[in-house]
Amino acid sequence: MVRVAIAACNSYEPVEIEQATSELIRLLGGLDNIITPGDKVLLKVNMLNASAPERAVTTHPEVLRSVIRQVKKVGGIVTVGDSPGGRNVGEVPKKVFKTTGIDKVCIDENVPLLLLDDDIVKKRSPGAKLYRFFTVGKAAVEADVVITIPRLKTHGFQMFTGAVKNLFGVIPGLKKAEFHVKVPNREDFGGMLVDLYQLISPKLAVMDGVIAMEGSGPSSGDPYHLGVLLASVDSAALDFIASKIIGLDPRKVYTTKAAIDRGILDPEEIEVVGFDLGKIRADGFSLPRTESGSQLPPIIRDRLNDILIAKPILTLSDNCNACGTCHKNCPVDSIEMEKGRPSFDYDTCIRCYCCQELCPEYAIGLKNHWIIRGWERLKG
């Protein structure tokens, strides 16, 4: 059996976070079963973009602080790292580090904060099915222990982003965009992420579900007070339970499906401990509706992609400041700036939603085809 531990945690007050984190670690049998004194421990946070903590886009700094202190208690040598999305050049990474509040915590706790783009290496993933080699931040493969610390969020492309998807951030900025070109199929992309998961092989995952993100995640959705922290030594098992909590069928999460299909995860072997699942309320939690017809045969689904899969659009034009982030980071050059606004070429758009994820003003949303919207109204 593999344990997924849950602790109630209603706020980011340091004392409450510390108590919840300590309870999670106790329920999992203690960090000394994972970390040996002197081990190099990389804490892989989520710093997708320059979003303030209250936006629920990135790992909350107080959750990170608590994990840092827990690791230090057992003698681990801590480093914090990530590679934000997009072009990590000039002052961009510094802005992300500062806005998310991650840099302040690292300064307070006297631990290094690494941009994983700065020192990279190509490594082979054992047991990989789709992609055997990955270019990743060297710190992610040289650490004795990797701990992934995601925020619980919806995801337009993969349905859910949690402990497994968070590891995509060990790949340097624009290298991530290249994968969207090489692997435009959602199911294959989920399989690729599981290949990466097998390479990094995190020993622990601690998920921030105090304030989750619903709707158009992973960056343009809405904060949702869920009031829990979760943890497991098995990231795939943790994602299975977390997605179940918010009312999302875990087998519709592409990374989870790939893990189950490969025999990496057996849902029957998951044991939930700690806070009672039945007491967690996620009433009205809004799930991403970016793909319809998932039960159709692939040959039919592929022909109807333009109808079945939502398109990125400029939903909040007043928010757009013509920064061109969407244009600069589109992996297939499907966006041009016209009269200070993005123009989308849907014939070449691969529906990866990098533009939506990286828009600093949250001005880009997703829109289903009118046929799908009508069908949803009839069903509802």
Residue pairs with C-beta under 8 A, 6 or more apart in sequence:
1 269
1 270
1 271
2 232
2 233
2 234
2 237
2 269
2 270
2 271
3 27
3 28
3 232
3 233
3 270
3 271
3 272
3 273
4 230
4 231
4 232
4 234
4 237
4 238
4 240
4 241
4 270
4 271
4 272
4 273
5 23
5 24
5 27
5 28
5 230
5 231
5 232
5 272
5 273
5 274
6 24
6 228
6 229
6 230
6 241
6 272
6 273
6 274
6 275
6 277
6 280
7 19
7 20
7 21
7 23
7 24
7 27
7 228
7 229
7 230
7 274
7 275
8 20
8 227
8 228
8 275
8 279
9 16
9 17
9 19
9 20
9 210
9 227
9 228
9 229
10 16
10 210
10 225
10 227
11 210
12 53
12 60
12 62
12 63
12 210
12 211
13 62
14 62
14 65
14 66
17 62
17 63
17 65
17 66
17 210
17 229
18 66
18 69
20 66
20 229
21 63
21 66
21 67
21 70
21 206
21 229
22 70
23 274
24 206
24 229
24 230
24 231
24 274
25 31
25 70
25 231
27 231
27 273
27 274
28 204
28 231
28 232
28 233
30 74
31 70
31 71
31 73
31 74
31 76
31 204
32 74
34 145
34 203
34 204
34 233
35 41
35 71
35 74
35 75
35 76
35 144
35 145
35 203
36 75
36 144
37 74
37 75
37 76
38 75
38 77
39 75
39 76
39 77
39 144
39 145
40 76
40 77
40 79
40 142
40 143
40 144
40 145
41 71
41 76
41 77
41 78
41 79
41 143
41 144
41 145
41 146
41 147
42 79
42 80
42 81
42 139
42 140
42 143
42 145
42 146
42 147
43 64
43 67
43 68
43 71
43 78
43 79
43 80
43 81
43 147
43 149
44 81
44 82
44 140
44 146
44 147
44 148
44 149
44 166
44 167
44 169
44 170
44 200
44 202
45 58
45 59
45 64
45 80
45 81
45 82
45 102
45 149
46 57
46 58
46 59
46 82
46 149
46 150
46 151
46 166
46 169
47 58
47 59
47 82
47 84
47 96
47 97
47 100
47 102
47 169
48 57
48 58
48 84
48 85
48 169
48 218
48 219
48 357
48 358
49 57
49 58
49 84
49 85
49 86
49 96
49 219
49 357
49 358
49 360
50 84
50 92
50 95
50 96
50 98
50 99
50 100
50 360
51 57
51 58
51 99
51 100
51 219
52 99
52 100
52 101
53 60
53 61
53 100
53 101
54 211
54 223
55 219
55 223
56 151
56 153
56 211
56 212
56 213
56 221
56 222
56 223
56 224
57 151
57 153
57 213
57 218
57 219
58 100
58 102
58 151
59 100
59 102
59 149
59 150
59 151
59 208
60 101
60 151
60 208
60 210
60 211
61 100
61 101
61 102
61 104
61 105
62 105
63 149
63 206
63 208
63 210
63 229
64 80
64 102
64 105
64 149
65 105
65 108
65 109
67 147
67 149
67 206
68 78
68 80
68 105
68 109
68 111
69 109
71 78
71 147
72 78
72 109
76 145
78 109
78 111
79 111
79 112
79 113
79 114
79 139
79 143
80 102
80 106
80 111
80 112
80 113
80 114
81 113
81 114
81 115
81 116
81 137
81 139
81 140
81 170
82 115
82 116
82 169
82 170
83 115
83 116
83 117
83 137
83 169
83 170
83 171
83 172
83 173
83 176
84 92
84 93
84 96
84 169
84 173
85 173
85 176
85 329
85 354
85 357
85 358
86 92
86 173
86 174
86 177
86 325
86 328
86 329
86 354
86 358
87 173
87 174
87 328
87 329
88 115
88 117
88 172
88 173
93 115
93 117
94 103
97 103
97 113
98 104
102 113
103 113
106 112
106 113
114 137
114 139
116 136
116 137
116 139
116 140
116 169
116 170
116 172
117 137
117 172
117 173
118 137
119 137
119 138
119 139
120 135
120 136
120 137
120 138
120 172
121 135
121 136
121 137
121 138
121 141
122 133
122 134
122 135
122 136
123 133
123 134
123 136
123 141
123 199
124 132
124 133
124 199
125 131
125 132
125 133
125 134
125 195
125 196
125 198
125 199
126 198
126 199
127 198
128 195
128 198
128 199
129 191
129 194
129 195
129 262
130 183
130 188
130 191
130 192
130 195
131 183
131 192
131 195
131 196
132 195
134 171
134 195
134 196
134 199
135 171
135 172
135 175
136 170
136 171
136 172
136 196
136 199
136 200
137 170
137 171
137 172
140 146
140 170
140 200
141 199
141 200
145 203
145 204
146 200
146 201
146 202
146 203
147 202
147 203
147 204
147 205
147 206
148 163
148 166
148 167
148 202
148 204
148 205
148 206
148 235
149 166
149 205
149 206
149 207
149 208
150 161
150 162
150 163
150 165
150 166
150 205
150 207
150 208
151 207
151 208
151 209
151 212
151 213
152 162
152 207
152 208
152 209
152 212
152 213
152 226
152 230
152 242
152 246
153 160
153 161
153 162
153 212
153 213
153 217
153 218
153 221
154 160
154 161
154 213
154 214
154 215
154 216
154 217
154 218
154 221
154 246
154 248
154 286
154 287
154 288
155 161
155 165
155 217
155 218
155 288
156 216
156 217
156 218
156 288
156 290
156 310
156 353
156 356
156 357
156 366
157 186
157 189
157 290
157 351
157 352
157 353
158 165
158 186
158 189
158 190
158 193
158 253
158 254
158 255
159 243
159 248
159 252
159 253
159 254
159 287
159 288
159 290
160 239
160 242
160 243
160 246
160 248
160 253
160 255
160 256
161 217
161 218
162 205
162 207
162 235
162 238
162 239
162 242
162 243
163 202
163 205
163 207
163 232
163 235
163 236
163 238
163 239
163 242
164 193
164 194
164 197
164 235
164 236
164 239
164 255
164 256
164 259
165 193
165 239
165 255
167 193
167 196
167 197
167 200
167 202
167 235
168 176
168 193
168 196
169 176
170 196
170 200
171 179
171 196
174 329
177 329
177 330
177 331
177 354
178 331
179 189
179 192
180 189
180 331
180 332
180 350
180 352
180 354
181 331
181 332
181 350
183 189
183 192
184 350
184 351
184 352
186 254
186 291
187 254
187 257
187 258
189 254
190 253
190 254
190 255
190 256
190 257
190 258
191 254
191 258
193 254
193 255
193 258
194 236
194 255
194 258
194 259
194 262
194 264
197 235
197 236
197 255
197 259
198 264
202 235
203 233
204 231
204 232
204 233
205 231
205 232
205 233
205 234
205 235
205 238
206 229
206 230
206 231
207 229
207 230
207 231
207 238
207 242
208 229
209 226
209 227
209 228
209 229
209 230
209 242
209 245
210 225
210 226
210 227
210 228
210 229
211 223
211 224
211 225
211 226
212 223
212 224
212 225
212 226
212 246
212 285
213 221
213 222
213 223
213 224
214 221
214 222
214 223
214 224
214 246
214 285
214 286
214 287
215 221
215 222
215 286
215 287
215 288
216 288
216 356
216 365
216 366
217 288
218 357
219 356
219 357
219 358
219 359
219 362
220 356
220 357
220 359
220 362
220 364
220 365
221 286
221 288
222 286
224 282
224 285
224 286
226 245
226 246
226 280
226 282
227 280
228 245
228 275
228 280
230 238
230 241
230 242
231 238
232 238
232 241
234 265
236 255
236 256
236 259
236 264
236 265
237 265
237 269
237 270
239 250
239 253
239 255
239 256
240 250
240 253
240 256
240 265
240 267
240 270
241 250
241 270
241 272
241 277
243 249
243 250
243 253
243 256
244 250
245 277
245 280
245 282
246 282
246 285
246 287
247 282
247 285
247 287
248 287
250 256
250 267
251 257
251 260
252 294
256 265
259 265
260 266
260 267
288 366
289 310
289 368
289 376
290 309
290 310
290 351
290 353
290 366
290 368
291 308
291 309
291 310
292 308
292 309
292 368
292 372
292 375
293 300
293 301
293 304
293 308
294 301
296 304
296 308
301 308
305 351
306 346
306 369
307 369
307 371
307 372
308 369
308 372
309 351
310 351
310 366
310 367
310 368
310 369
310 372
311 344
311 346
311 349
311 351
311 366
311 367
311 369
312 344
312 349
312 351
312 353
312 355
312 356
312 364
312 365
312 366
313 344
313 364
313 365
313 366
313 367
314 320
314 341
314 342
314 363
314 364
314 365
315 363
315 364
315 365
315 367
316 361
316 362
316 363
316 365
317 341
317 363
319 361
319 362
319 363
320 340
320 341
320 342
320 361
320 363
321 361
322 337
322 340
322 341
323 360
323 361
324 337
325 355
325 358
325 359
325 360
326 335
326 342
326 354
326 355
326 358
326 359
326 364
327 335
327 336
327 337
327 342
329 354
329 355
329 358
330 354
330 355
331 350
331 352
331 354
332 348
332 349
332 350
333 348
334 344
334 345
334 346
334 348
334 349
334 350
335 342
335 343
335 344
335 345
335 355
336 342
336 343
336 345
337 343
342 355
342 364
353 366
355 364
356 364
356 365
356 366
368 376
